[in-house]
């Protein structure tokens, strides 16, 4: 490996032997990464696809197009999208409050945000059910108003929102901390209103974080089981989620049918995540063109 200066005195590009990398251990680390991902991700997913292939195309379609399966998929992904959308709005607001304001017990509330990460999912589900049941601390006030949360699809949305909130807060919070307040002050000095400063200065800066947090919250909620199973009610065609349907098929020793439902969930998740990531890339490219 050699380096030389050009006529201006600027160091030229470092020359390395063909096929060599200046970063040591590239082959070893790349091989370890591929092996690890294959053992943990690719091989198990391939096993699911191969198991569902035992049904054949017609058998696979009969399983995933059954009304009960379609209702469960609709509830799981619909509740996950609604919960992630709620978190995208209120999670951003919470991150803003934590970064921009000082108040009593701020560190305590900041730590509480991570509670869904540390709390066992079954405990979270039982706690939510106890709160929103007809005789619960919150449910007893909602019941006279005709609002029933526990054992309904609304309860599934509440659980999805609960488990997805930390993803949005923790991805937006660092971006707000690094945001240059001088830009806001410059916008205000040029006559911009507070709303214009938020929509044209602050929001473009934190939008990638909001989309990333939304994606993570959606991905977590779509496949969640423990936090939802207790509050859902598990009534077929009404409040039955797709992961529960997979468990039911496994208990019936219908492994191919369970794999078929899993493949349907995996395919829908990948399609939605590709759409969201495409939106993320589009916003970043648009932001780069506007600079």
LUMDO-501864 format. One record per residue (C-alpha): residue number from 1; residue in one letter; x, y, z. Coordinates in Angstrom, 1 decimal. Layout:
residues N
(NUM, 'A', (X, Y, Z)),
...
//
This chain:
residues 291
(1, 'X', (0.0, 0.0, 0.0)),
(2, 'X', (1.5, 3.4, -1.1)),
(3, 'X', (0.4, 7.0, -0.9)),
(4, 'X', (1.8, 10.0, -2.8)),
(5, 'X', (1.1, 13.7, -3.1)),
(6, 'X', (-0.1, 15.3, -6.3)),
(7, 'X', (1.1, 18.6, -7.8)),
(8, 'X', (-0.9, 20.7, -5.3)),
(9, 'X', (0.5, 18.8, -2.3)),
(10, 'X', (-2.8, 17.1, -1.6)),
(11, 'X', (-2.4, 13.5, -0.6)),
(12, 'X', (-3.5, 11.2, -3.5)),
(13, 'X', (-5.6, 8.2, -3.2)),
(14, 'X', (-4.1, 5.3, -1.2)),
(15, 'X', (-3.1, 2.5, -3.6)),
(16, 'X', (-3.6, -1.0, -2.4)),
(17, 'X', (-2.9, -4.3, -4.2)),
(18, 'X', (-5.7, -5.4, -6.4)),
(19, 'X', (-8.4, -7.3, -4.4)),
(20, 'X', (-7.0, -6.1, -1.1)),
(21, 'X', (-8.9, -4.0, 1.4)),
(22, 'X', (-7.4, -1.4, 3.8)),
(23, 'X', (-9.9, -2.6, 6.5)),
(24, 'X', (-8.4, -5.7, 8.1)),
(25, 'X', (-10.6, -8.8, 8.6)),
(26, 'X', (-13.1, -8.0, 5.9)),
(27, 'X', (-13.4, -11.6, 4.8)),
(28, 'X', (-13.7, -13.0, 8.3)),
(29, 'X', (-16.3, -10.5, 9.5)),
(30, 'X', (-18.3, -10.8, 6.3)),
(31, 'X', (-18.3, -14.6, 6.6)),
(32, 'X', (-19.4, -14.5, 10.2)),
(33, 'X', (-22.2, -12.0, 9.4)),
(34, 'X', (-23.5, -14.2, 6.6)),
(35, 'X', (-23.3, -17.3, 8.7)),
(36, 'X', (-25.0, -15.7, 11.7)),
(37, 'X', (-27.8, -14.2, 9.6)),
(38, 'X', (-28.3, -17.5, 7.9)),
(39, 'X', (-28.6, -19.5, 11.2)),
(40, 'X', (-30.8, -16.9, 12.9)),
(41, 'X', (-32.9, -15.5, 10.1)),
(42, 'X', (-32.7, -17.1, 6.7)),
(43, 'X', (-32.7, -20.8, 7.5)),
(44, 'X', (-35.8, -20.6, 9.9)),
(45, 'X', (-37.7, -18.4, 7.4)),
(46, 'X', (-36.8, -20.8, 4.6)),
(47, 'X', (-38.1, -23.7, 6.8)),
(48, 'X', (-41.4, -21.9, 7.1)),
(49, 'X', (-41.8, -21.5, 3.4)),
(50, 'X', (-40.8, -25.2, 2.7)),
(51, 'X', (-43.3, -26.4, 5.3)),
(52, 'X', (-46.1, -24.4, 3.8)),
(53, 'X', (-45.2, -25.7, 0.3)),
(54, 'X', (-46.3, -29.2, 1.4)),
(55, 'X', (-49.9, -27.9, 1.0)),
(56, 'X', (-49.4, -27.1, -2.7)),
(57, 'X', (-50.6, -23.8, -4.1)),
(58, 'X', (-54.3, -24.7, -3.9)),
(59, 'X', (-54.0, -25.9, -0.3)),
(60, 'X', (-52.0, -22.8, 0.6)),
(61, 'X', (-54.6, -20.5, -0.9)),
(62, 'X', (-57.5, -22.4, 0.8)),
(63, 'X', (-55.8, -21.8, 4.2)),
(64, 'X', (-54.9, -18.1, 3.8)),
(65, 'X', (-58.2, -17.2, 2.1)),
(66, 'X', (-60.4, -18.7, 4.8)),
(67, 'X', (-62.7, -16.0, 6.3)),
(68, 'X', (-61.3, -16.6, 9.8)),
(69, 'X', (-57.7, -16.2, 8.7)),
(70, 'X', (-58.5, -13.1, 6.6)),
(71, 'X', (-60.3, -11.6, 9.6)),
(72, 'X', (-57.3, -12.3, 11.9)),
(73, 'X', (-54.8, -10.9, 9.4)),
(74, 'X', (-57.0, -7.8, 8.9)),
(75, 'X', (-57.2, -7.2, 12.7)),
(76, 'X', (-53.4, -7.8, 13.3)),
(77, 'X', (-52.2, -5.5, 10.6)),
(78, 'X', (-54.9, -3.0, 10.9)),
(79, 'X', (-54.4, -2.6, 14.6)),
(80, 'X', (-50.7, -2.4, 14.1)),
(81, 'X', (-51.0, 0.4, 11.5)),
(82, 'X', (-53.4, 2.4, 13.7)),
(83, 'X', (-51.3, 1.9, 16.8)),
(84, 'X', (-48.1, 2.9, 14.9)),
(85, 'X', (-49.9, 6.0, 13.5)),
(86, 'X', (-51.0, 7.1, 16.9)),
(87, 'X', (-47.5, 6.6, 18.2)),
(88, 'X', (-46.0, 8.6, 15.3)),
(89, 'X', (-48.1, 11.6, 16.5)),
(90, 'X', (-48.0, 11.4, 20.2)),
(91, 'X', (-44.5, 9.8, 20.4)),
(92, 'X', (-43.1, 12.8, 18.6)),
(93, 'X', (-45.0, 15.2, 20.9)),
(94, 'X', (-43.6, 13.3, 24.0)),
(95, 'X', (-40.1, 13.4, 22.6)),
(96, 'X', (-40.5, 17.2, 22.0)),
(97, 'X', (-41.6, 17.7, 25.6)),
(98, 'X', (-38.6, 15.7, 27.0)),
(99, 'X', (-36.1, 17.6, 24.9)),
(100, 'X', (-37.4, 21.2, 25.0)),
(101, 'X', (-38.9, 21.5, 28.5)),
(102, 'X', (-37.9, 21.0, 32.1)),
(103, 'X', (-40.4, 19.8, 34.6)),
(104, 'X', (-40.7, 17.9, 37.9)),
(105, 'X', (-39.8, 14.2, 37.8)),
(106, 'X', (-38.7, 14.5, 34.1)),
(107, 'X', (-36.1, 11.7, 34.5)),
(108, 'X', (-38.7, 9.4, 36.0)),
(109, 'X', (-41.2, 9.9, 33.2)),
(110, 'X', (-38.3, 9.5, 30.7)),
(111, 'X', (-37.5, 6.2, 32.2)),
(112, 'X', (-41.1, 5.1, 32.2)),
(113, 'X', (-41.1, 5.3, 28.3)),
(114, 'X', (-38.8, 2.2, 28.2)),
(115, 'X', (-41.2, 0.2, 30.4)),
(116, 'X', (-42.7, -1.8, 27.5)),
(117, 'X', (-39.2, -2.9, 26.6)),
(118, 'X', (-38.5, -4.3, 30.1)),
(119, 'X', (-41.9, -5.5, 31.1)),
(120, 'X', (-42.8, -9.1, 30.2)),
(121, 'X', (-45.4, -9.2, 27.5)),
(122, 'X', (-47.8, -11.3, 29.5)),
(123, 'X', (-47.6, -8.9, 32.5)),
(124, 'X', (-48.3, -6.0, 30.1)),
(125, 'X', (-51.4, -7.8, 28.7)),
(126, 'X', (-52.8, -8.6, 32.2)),
(127, 'X', (-52.2, -5.0, 33.3)),
(128, 'X', (-53.9, -3.5, 30.3)),
(129, 'X', (-56.9, -5.9, 30.8)),
(130, 'X', (-57.2, -5.0, 34.5)),
(131, 'X', (-57.2, -1.3, 33.6)),
(132, 'X', (-59.7, -1.4, 30.7)),
(133, 'X', (-62.0, -4.2, 31.8)),
(134, 'X', (-65.6, -3.2, 32.6)),
(135, 'X', (-64.7, -3.0, 36.3)),
(136, 'X', (-61.1, -1.7, 35.8)),
(137, 'X', (-59.7, 1.6, 36.9)),
(138, 'X', (-60.2, 3.2, 33.5)),
(139, 'X', (-62.9, 0.8, 32.0)),
(140, 'X', (-65.4, 1.6, 34.7)),
(141, 'X', (-65.6, 5.2, 33.5)),
(142, 'X', (-65.7, 4.2, 29.8)),
(143, 'X', (-68.4, 1.5, 30.2)),
(144, 'X', (-71.3, 4.0, 31.1)),
(145, 'X', (-70.3, 6.0, 27.9)),
(146, 'X', (-70.8, 2.8, 25.8)),
(147, 'X', (-67.1, 2.5, 25.1)),
(148, 'X', (-65.9, -1.1, 25.6)),
(149, 'X', (-62.1, -1.6, 25.3)),
(150, 'X', (-61.2, -4.9, 26.8)),
(151, 'X', (-62.1, -8.0, 24.7)),
(152, 'X', (-62.7, -5.9, 21.6)),
(153, 'X', (-60.6, -4.8, 18.6)),
(154, 'X', (-60.2, -1.5, 20.4)),
(155, 'X', (-58.3, -3.4, 23.1)),
(156, 'X', (-56.0, -4.8, 20.4)),
(157, 'X', (-55.2, -1.2, 19.2)),
(158, 'X', (-54.5, -0.1, 22.8)),
(159, 'X', (-52.0, -2.9, 23.3)),
(160, 'X', (-50.3, -2.2, 19.9)),
(161, 'X', (-50.0, 1.5, 20.9)),
(162, 'X', (-48.6, 0.6, 24.3)),
(163, 'X', (-45.8, -1.7, 23.0)),
(164, 'X', (-44.9, 0.6, 20.1)),
(165, 'X', (-44.5, 4.0, 21.9)),
(166, 'X', (-40.9, 3.6, 22.9)),
(167, 'X', (-39.7, 3.1, 19.3)),
(168, 'X', (-41.0, 6.5, 18.1)),
(169, 'X', (-39.8, 8.4, 21.2)),
(170, 'X', (-36.3, 6.9, 21.2)),
(171, 'X', (-35.8, 7.5, 17.5)),
(172, 'X', (-37.1, 11.1, 17.4)),
(173, 'X', (-35.6, 12.3, 20.7)),
(174, 'X', (-31.9, 12.2, 19.6)),
(175, 'X', (-32.8, 14.1, 16.4)),
(176, 'X', (-34.5, 16.8, 18.4)),
(177, 'X', (-31.5, 17.1, 20.7)),
(178, 'X', (-29.2, 17.5, 17.7)),
(179, 'X', (-31.4, 20.0, 15.9)),
(180, 'X', (-29.9, 23.4, 15.5)),
(181, 'X', (-32.0, 25.9, 17.4)),
(182, 'X', (-30.3, 28.7, 15.5)),
(183, 'X', (-32.3, 27.7, 12.5)),
(184, 'X', (-35.6, 28.2, 14.4)),
(185, 'X', (-34.3, 31.6, 15.7)),
(186, 'X', (-33.4, 32.6, 12.1)),
(187, 'X', (-36.8, 31.6, 10.9)),
(188, 'X', (-38.5, 33.6, 13.6)),
(189, 'X', (-36.3, 36.6, 12.9)),
(190, 'X', (-37.3, 36.4, 9.2)),
(191, 'X', (-41.0, 36.7, 10.2)),
(192, 'X', (-42.0, 33.0, 10.2)),
(193, 'X', (-44.8, 32.0, 12.6)),
(194, 'X', (-44.3, 29.2, 15.1)),
(195, 'X', (-46.4, 26.8, 12.9)),
(196, 'X', (-44.2, 27.7, 9.8)),
(197, 'X', (-41.0, 27.1, 11.8)),
(198, 'X', (-42.3, 23.7, 12.9)),
(199, 'X', (-43.5, 22.5, 9.5)),
(200, 'X', (-40.6, 23.9, 7.4)),
(201, 'X', (-37.6, 23.8, 9.8)),
(202, 'X', (-38.2, 21.2, 12.5)),
(203, 'X', (-40.4, 18.6, 10.9)),
(204, 'X', (-38.1, 18.0, 7.8)),
(205, 'X', (-35.2, 17.4, 10.3)),
(206, 'X', (-37.0, 14.8, 12.4)),
(207, 'X', (-39.2, 13.2, 9.7)),
(208, 'X', (-36.7, 10.4, 9.0)),
(209, 'X', (-36.8, 9.5, 12.6)),
(210, 'X', (-40.6, 9.6, 12.7)),
(211, 'X', (-40.8, 7.2, 9.8)),
(212, 'X', (-38.2, 4.9, 11.3)),
(213, 'X', (-40.0, 4.8, 14.6)),
(214, 'X', (-43.3, 4.2, 12.8)),
(215, 'X', (-41.8, 1.3, 11.0)),
(216, 'X', (-40.3, -0.3, 14.1)),
(217, 'X', (-43.6, 0.2, 16.1)),
(218, 'X', (-45.6, -1.4, 13.3)),
(219, 'X', (-43.2, -4.3, 12.9)),
(220, 'X', (-43.3, -5.0, 16.6)),
(221, 'X', (-47.1, -4.7, 16.9)),
(222, 'X', (-47.9, -6.8, 13.8)),
(223, 'X', (-46.4, -10.0, 15.3)),
(224, 'X', (-47.1, -9.2, 19.0)),
(225, 'X', (-48.8, -12.0, 21.0)),
(226, 'X', (-48.3, -11.8, 24.8)),
(227, 'X', (-49.4, -8.2, 25.3)),
(228, 'X', (-52.5, -8.6, 23.1)),
(229, 'X', (-53.8, -12.1, 23.9)),
(230, 'X', (-55.3, -11.2, 27.3)),
(231, 'X', (-57.1, -8.0, 26.3)),
(232, 'X', (-58.2, -9.2, 22.8)),
(233, 'X', (-60.9, -11.6, 23.9)),
(234, 'X', (-59.9, -14.0, 21.2)),
(235, 'X', (-63.4, -14.2, 19.6)),
(236, 'X', (-63.1, -15.7, 16.0)),
(237, 'X', (-64.0, -13.2, 13.3)),
(238, 'X', (-64.1, -10.4, 15.8)),
(239, 'X', (-61.0, -10.1, 18.1)),
(240, 'X', (-58.8, -13.0, 17.1)),
(241, 'X', (-55.3, -12.1, 16.0)),
(242, 'X', (-53.2, -13.9, 13.5)),
(243, 'X', (-50.5, -15.1, 15.9)),
(244, 'X', (-53.1, -16.7, 18.0)),
(245, 'X', (-54.5, -18.5, 15.0)),
(246, 'X', (-51.0, -19.9, 14.3)),
(247, 'X', (-50.8, -21.2, 17.9)),
(248, 'X', (-54.2, -22.8, 17.5)),
(249, 'X', (-53.2, -24.6, 14.3)),
(250, 'X', (-50.0, -25.8, 16.0)),
(251, 'X', (-52.0, -27.2, 18.9)),
(252, 'X', (-54.1, -29.1, 16.3)),
(253, 'X', (-50.9, -30.5, 14.8)),
(254, 'X', (-51.6, -28.6, 11.6)),
(255, 'X', (-48.0, -27.6, 11.1)),
(256, 'X', (-48.4, -26.9, 7.4)),
(257, 'X', (-51.5, -24.7, 8.0)),
(258, 'X', (-49.7, -22.8, 10.7)),
(259, 'X', (-46.8, -22.3, 8.3)),
(260, 'X', (-49.1, -21.0, 5.6)),
(261, 'X', (-50.5, -18.3, 8.0)),
(262, 'X', (-47.0, -17.4, 9.0)),
(263, 'X', (-46.0, -17.0, 5.4)),
(264, 'X', (-49.0, -14.8, 4.7)),
(265, 'X', (-48.0, -12.6, 7.7)),
(266, 'X', (-44.4, -12.5, 6.6)),
(267, 'X', (-45.3, -11.6, 3.0)),
(268, 'X', (-47.7, -8.8, 4.1)),
(269, 'X', (-45.1, -7.5, 6.6)),
(270, 'X', (-42.4, -7.4, 3.9)),
(271, 'X', (-44.6, -5.6, 1.4)),
(272, 'X', (-45.7, -3.0, 3.9)),
(273, 'X', (-42.2, -2.5, 5.2)),
(274, 'X', (-40.9, -2.0, 1.6)),
(275, 'X', (-43.6, 0.6, 1.0)),
(276, 'X', (-42.7, 2.4, 4.3)),
(277, 'X', (-38.9, 2.3, 3.5)),
(278, 'X', (-39.6, 3.5, 0.0)),
(279, 'X', (-41.4, 6.5, 1.5)),
(280, 'X', (-38.4, 7.0, 3.8)),
(281, 'X', (-36.0, 7.0, 0.9)),
(282, 'X', (-38.2, 9.4, -1.1)),
(283, 'X', (-38.4, 11.9, 1.8)),
(284, 'X', (-34.7, 11.8, 2.2)),
(285, 'X', (-34.0, 12.3, -1.5)),
(286, 'X', (-36.6, 15.1, -1.6)),
(287, 'X', (-34.9, 16.8, 1.4)),
(288, 'X', (-31.5, 16.5, -0.3)),
(289, 'X', (-32.8, 18.2, -3.5)),
(290, 'X', (-34.3, 21.1, -1.5)),
(291, 'X', (-31.0, 21.9, 0.1)),
//
